[in-house]
Amino acid sequence: MSKLDVEYRVELSALELLQAFAALLTAVGDADNVVRGNIRHGQAAFPCAYVRAHGFLEFGRHTGWYRGSMRLGACSYKADDATGAVAYGILGALRGFAQQTDLPAQLTGTTSAQAAETLLTCEDIECDASTGEDIEREEIYHYLLDVSALVRPSR
């Protein structure tokens, strides 16, 4: 099992939940504006939200559990969002999503986490990271929230 495969499974499960999260859909306007992976200028409709899993490494020795981060991102064009309020609204919805007490069970219960080729069990989610801003994108508001997760790619 590679860490990339674990990250892919986490992204699929989280994306499934994010695309159905009502507060987030209100903020971005449409489920198609919630995507998996990195946002690149011109590749996504704005405003948008994304999930990208990264840094998943085996937790303990030969346990089968992996700890890593789900990066949740909120983006909007500055030309359409002069004050950044839309991007902050998306970030607030993402934080609300990440702070759900039953989120590990929700991730484990998604269709993609139940499929044989993408089995996933989530034991723990911690929304303890502060938010950050990606300042490299001058024309886009881009805010980040890293959420740690403990998962294993099996039952």
Secondary structure as the mmCIF struct_conf table of DSSP 4:
data_model
#
loop_
_struct_conf.conf_type_id
_struct_conf.id
_struct_conf.beg_label_comp_id
_struct_conf.beg_label_asym_id
_struct_conf.beg_label_seq_id
_struct_conf.end_label_comp_id
_struct_conf.end_label_asym_id
_struct_conf.end_label_seq_id
HELX_RH_AL_P HELX_RH_AL_P1 LYS A 3 LEU A 18
TURN_TY1_P TURN_TY1_P1 GLN A 19 ALA A 20
HELX_RH_AL_P HELX_RH_AL_P2 ALA A 22 VAL A 28
BEND BEND1 GLY A 29 ASP A 30
HELX_RH_3T_P HELX_RH_3T_P1 ALA A 31 ASN A 33
STRN STRN1 VAL A 34 ARG A 36
BEND BEND2 GLY A 37 GLY A 37
TURN_TY1_P TURN_TY1_P2 HIS A 41 GLY A 42
BEND BEND3 GLN A 43 ALA A 44
BEND BEND4 PHE A 46 PRO A 47
STRN STRN2 CYS A 48 GLU A 58
BEND BEND5 GLY A 60 HIS A 62
BEND BEND6 GLY A 64 GLY A 64
STRN STRN3 TYR A 66 TYR A 77
TURN_TY1_P TURN_TY1_P3 LYS A 78 ASP A 80
TURN_TY1_P TURN_TY1_P4 ALA A 82 THR A 83
BEND BEND7 GLY A 84 GLY A 84
HELX_RH_AL_P HELX_RH_AL_P3 ALA A 85 ALA A 98
TURN_TY1_P TURN_TY1_P5 GLN A 99 GLN A 99
TURN_TY1_P TURN_TY1_P6 THR A 101 ASP A 102
HELX_RH_AL_P HELX_RH_AL_P4 LEU A 103 THR A 108
TURN_TY1_P TURN_TY1_P7 GLY A 109 GLY A 109
BEND BEND8 THR A 110 THR A 110
HELX_RH_AL_P HELX_RH_AL_P5 THR A 111 GLN A 114
BEND BEND9 ALA A 115 ALA A 115
HELX_RH_3T_P HELX_RH_3T_P2 ALA A 116 THR A 118
STRN STRN4 THR A 121 GLU A 126
HELX_LH_PP_P HELX_LH_PP_P1 ALA A 129 SER A 130
STRN STRN5 THR A 131 GLU A 133
TURN_TY1_P TURN_TY1_P8 ILE A 135 GLU A 136
TURN_TY1_P TURN_TY1_P9 GLU A 138 GLU A 139
STRN STRN6 ILE A 140 ARG A 152
BEND BEND10 PRO A 153 PRO A 153
#
